[in-house]
Amino acid sequence: MSERLHKKLSFDRHIVRTLLALAALALASPTPVLAQVETEKPPVVEGAKPVVMERFKVHSPSIEGNLEGNSADRDVIVVLPPSYRASPGRRYPVLYALHGYSIGAEQWIQEIRVPQVVEAAFAKGVPEMIVVLPDSKTLHNGSVYSKSVTTGDFEDFVAKDLVAYVDSHYRTIPRRESRGLVGHSMGGYGATRIGMKHADVFGALYAMSPGGLQGRPMGPYNADVQTAIDGVKTLDQVKDLPFPARGLLALSSAWSPNPNRSPLFLDLPFKDGKPDPGVLERWTANSPFALLDQYAGDLKRYAAIAMDVGDEDGLKSDTEELHKRLLSYGIPNSFELYHGTHTSRVAFRFQDHVLQFFGQHLSFEVPPPPSSPEAAGDKGSGPYPAIMEVDPALPKHVIYRPENLATLKGRKLPLYIWGNGACTDDAASVRNHLLEVASHGYLVMVPGYIGEELARVQAARGQRAPGAPPEVPTTTQDLRDGLDWAIGENSRGGSKYRGLLDTKAVAASGFSCGGVQAIDLASSDPRVTALIVQNSGLFPDDGTPMLPGMDTPKTALAKLNMPVLYIQGGPTDIAWANGRDDYNRLIQLGQVPVAMVGLPTGHGGTYHDPHGGAAAMIAIDWLEWQLRGKQDAARSFLGDNCRICTVPAWTIDRKGF
C-alpha cells in the first residue's frame, strides 16, 4: 500500500469516527461504508401489549422556501400506546424522538427496535405515552436540526410545526410539562439545541451520544474532499459525492449558509487549504457550549435533564464536558457512561433508560377544564397564534385571524363563516373553537359583539316579555354580510387583507341555530365551497313548530352543491334526529358527498374544551381536506381504518367519497 493511500485511508477513518457524532454507520471494511447499523436486540417481554403505529406527512411552514429544495412535507411516525383506542377520553404525554445523521425515521426505528422496545417499556411499568419520530433527512443527509435559509428551519419544524400538528390531531396533554425531547447522535445535538432554545415547549430532555457539541469541522482540511465539492455544478450532483464531503456540506449548509453562493448556497470552513476564521466563528456560534451562556436560565426550567454515551464512543469526552458545564451553571442533570460503542446498546438504552426517564419526569396530569368559556391564554394550537378583533368597517361582526399576518409567507387564508348557537349575537360564545380554526391559517367571520359592546347591546334589548317568541339577534344575512366584506377587503387598496385571502375557498359552519344559518347560506350562495353543520339539522316539513331563526325548509338540502359534514353529539344531542334525517335525505338525493360524525358529548359539543376539543380537530381536518386539498387530513374520514373510525364511542357514516 502506498504511503499516500495509507494516509488517505487513515484520514477517512478519522472522518468516519468523527461523523459518528452525527451518524449511525458501519465500518465493514478498511474503507468507510455508509450502511444501516445492525444493533443488538433486547429480549421480547412476554405479555407486552401491541402499540399502534401511524405514518403520515406534516407540512412545515418553517421549512418552506429553503434553497436546497428540501421538502416542507415531512414524514412522521407516531407510536400510539396500547390503551389509546380503547380509552377515547384519555390524554397522553408526548415524547419527540430525533434520529441521527445519514438515516431517516424509518431507519432509526429499526436501530432502536421500535415498536418492540416501546411495548416492552410499557409492559415493564413505564406509564403510557405517545412517541413521535419525525424525519429530518435532507439533501446532504441531515438537517442538524438548525435554522438555515439553505437547509430550512428544522428547529422550528420540531418545536412549533410538529408539536402543533400532533396536539391538534391526537389526544395529547398540550403543555410543556407533558412533552419530552430526546435524540441520538445528530439527534442528540438537536435535542440539546432545541431544548436550550425552547424550554417553553418541552419539559424534560435526554441527549443520547450527542454530536456536534463543539460546533467545529469533523477533521482537518482534505484536498480530495475539497476537489470533489468544487466539482459540483448542480445540486443533482451532490448525491455522487463521497460520504465525508456529504457530512461537511450538511454542517456547512446548516451553520454557514450563504444565499448568494450558488449552487450549494453555503460557505465551507476552509479556504485556500486553510481554516477560514470567519466561517468557523459562525460554526462555533451553533455549539451548545456557546449557547449555554445564553440559555442557562431556560434550562433550569426543566423537570430533568439526562445524557449518556458509550465508553467506546469518541463522543464521551464532549458529552461529559456538557454535563460538567451544566453543573457549573447550577443546572441539575445526570450523566451515565455505559459500556458500548456509538450504536451498540442504543435499543437497550431507549427501552430501559430513555422511556423510563420520561415516564418518571413528564407530567401525566391533565389540567382541569377552564372555568370560563375561554381557555387562559388560548390562541389556538395551530402554527399561527390567533386573536379576535373588531374592525370598525364591519359593524355587528367579530373577526378571528392569525395575529401576525406576516408569518403567512404568501400562504392565503380561506374563509370560515360562522353561525352562533341560538343565533345569538355573542360572538365569543365558542371562542376556543374559532381561535383554533383561525390558528391554522383561516379568516373567521362571526356575527355579533364582544366585551362591553355586547353587554350594551343586550342590555338595550331588555328581557323578553312573558309569552313572546324568542328573539333572533342574528340572521343568515349577517353571515352573508361577513362574507361580502371579506371578499371586498381582499381587493381593497390599503386593506391589511389585500391579496391575503383565498376567496375561492369558503366554508360555512355553525352550531345549533347557527348550523341552520350555515345550511341556508350554503344552499343560496354559490361562493360557499364547503359546509360543516355542528350539533344541528333542519326541522322536518311536517307541521312541527319550528324555532324562530331555524325555519329553513328541508328543500334547501337539494340546493347544496358542496361536500357536507355533520358533527353531532350522539343520540343524546337534541339535534341528533334532525341531523340524521338531513344525512339520510342527502344520501337519497345523491348529489353531494356527505359524512356524519357522532361524538358522545350531547348538544353542548366540545366548544369550551381547550383549543375547541375533538370537534374542532375534526372540523379543521375537513377544512384542510376540502379547502386546501390536504390528503393527510382526509385520513380522518376515509377508509376502514380512518382516524375517526378507530376511536371507540365515536361513529362515522359517509357516502359519496
C-alpha positions, 0 to 999 in steps of 0.5 A: 500500500502506498504511503499516500493511500495509507494516509488517505485511508487513515484520514477517512477513518478519522472522518468516519469516527468523527461523523459518528457524532452525527451518524449511525454507520458501519465500518465493514471494511478498511474503507468507510461504508455508509450502511444501516447499523445492525444493533443488538436486540433486547429480549421480547417481554412476554405479555407486552401489549401491541402499540399502534403505529401511524405514518403520515406527512406534516407540512412545515411552514418553517421549512418552506422556501429553503434553497436546497429544495428540501421538502416542507412535507415531512414524514412522521411516525407516531407510536400510539400506546396500547390503551389509546383506542380503547380509552377515547377520553384519555390524554397522553404525554408526548415524547419527540424522538430525533434520529441521527445523521445519514438515516431517516425515521424509518431507519432509526426505528429499526436501530432502536427496535421500535415498536418492540422496545416501546411495548416492552417499556410499557409492559415493564411499568413505564406509564403510557405515552405517545412517541413521535419520530419525525424525519429530518433527512435532507439533501446532504443527509441531515438537517442538524436540526438548525435554522438555515435559509439553505437547509430550512428551519428544522428547529422550528419544524420540531418545536412549533410545526410538529408539536402543533400538528400532533396536539391538534390531531391526537389526544395529547396533554398540550403543555410543556410539562407533558412533552419530552425531547430526546435524540441520538447522535445528530439527534442528540445535538438537536435535542440539546439545541432545541431544548436550550432554545425552547424550554417553553415547549418541552419539559424534560430532555435526554441527549443520547451520544450527542454530536456536534457539541463543539460546533467545529469541522469533523477533521482537518482540511482534505484536498480530495474532499475539497476537489470533489465539492468544487466539482459540483455544478448542480445540486443533482450532483451532490448525491455522487459525492463521497460520504465525508464531503456529504457530512461537511456540506450538511454542517456547512449548509446548516451553520454557514449558509450563504444565499448568494453562493450558488449552487450549494448556497453555503460557505465551507470552513476552509479556504485556500487549504486553510481554516477560514476564521470567519466561517468557523466563528459562525460554526462555533456560534451553533455549539451548545457550549456557546449557547449555554451562556445564553440559555442557562436560565431556560434550562433550569426550567426543566423537570430533568435533564439526562445524557449518556454515551458509550465508553467506546464512543469518541463522543464521551469526552464532549458529552461529559464536558456538557454535563460538567458545564451544566453543573457549573451553571447550577443546572441539575442533570445526570450523566451515565457512561455505559459500556458500548460503542456509538450504536451498540446498546442504543435499543437497550438504552431507549427501552430501559433508560430513555422511556423510563426517564420520561415516564418518571419526569413528564407530567401525566396530569391533565389540567382541569377544564377552564372555568370560563368559556375561554381557555387562559391564554388560548390562541389556538394550537395551530402554527399561527397564534390567533386573536379576535378583533373588531374592525370598525368597517364591519359593524355587528361582526367579530373577526378571528385571524392569525395575529401576525399576518406576516408569518403567512409567507404568501400562504392565503387564508380561506374563509370560515363563516360562522353561525352562533348557537341560538343565533345569538349575537355573542360572538365569543360564545365558542371562542376556543373553537374559532381561535383554533380554526383561525390558528391554522391559517383561516379568516373567521367571520362571526356575527355579533359583539364582544366585551362591553359592546355586547353587554350594551347591546343586550342590555338595550334589548331588555328581557323578553316579555312573558309569552313572546317568541324568542328573539333572533339577534342574528340572521343568515344575512349577517353571515352573508354580510361577513362574507361580502366584506371579506371578499371586498377587503381582499381587493381593497387598496390599503386593506391589511387583507389585500391579496391575503385571502383565498376567496375561492375557498369558503366554508360555512359552519355553525352550531345549533341555530347557527348550523341552520344559518350555515345550511341556508347560506350554503344552499343560496350562495354559490361562493360557499365551497364547503359546509360543516353543520355542528350539533344541528339539522333542519326541522322536518316539513311536517307541521312541527313548530319550528324555532324562530331563526331555524325555519329553513325548509328541508328543500334547501338540502337539494340546493347544496352543491358542496361536500357536507359534514355533520358533527353531532353529539350522539343520540343524546344531542337534541339535534341528533334526529334532525341531523340524521334525517338531513344525512339520510335525505342527502344520501337519497338525493345523491348529489353531494358527498356527505359524512356524519360524525357522532361524538358522545358529548350531547348538544353542548359539543366540545366548544369550551374544551381547550383549543375547541376539543375533538370537534374542532380537530375534526372540523379543521381536518375537513377544512384542510381536506376540502379547502386546501386539498390536504390528503393527510387530513382526509385520513380522518374520514376515509377508509376502514381504518380512518382516524375517526373510525378507530376511536371507540364511542365515536361513529362515522357514516359517509357516502359519496367519497 
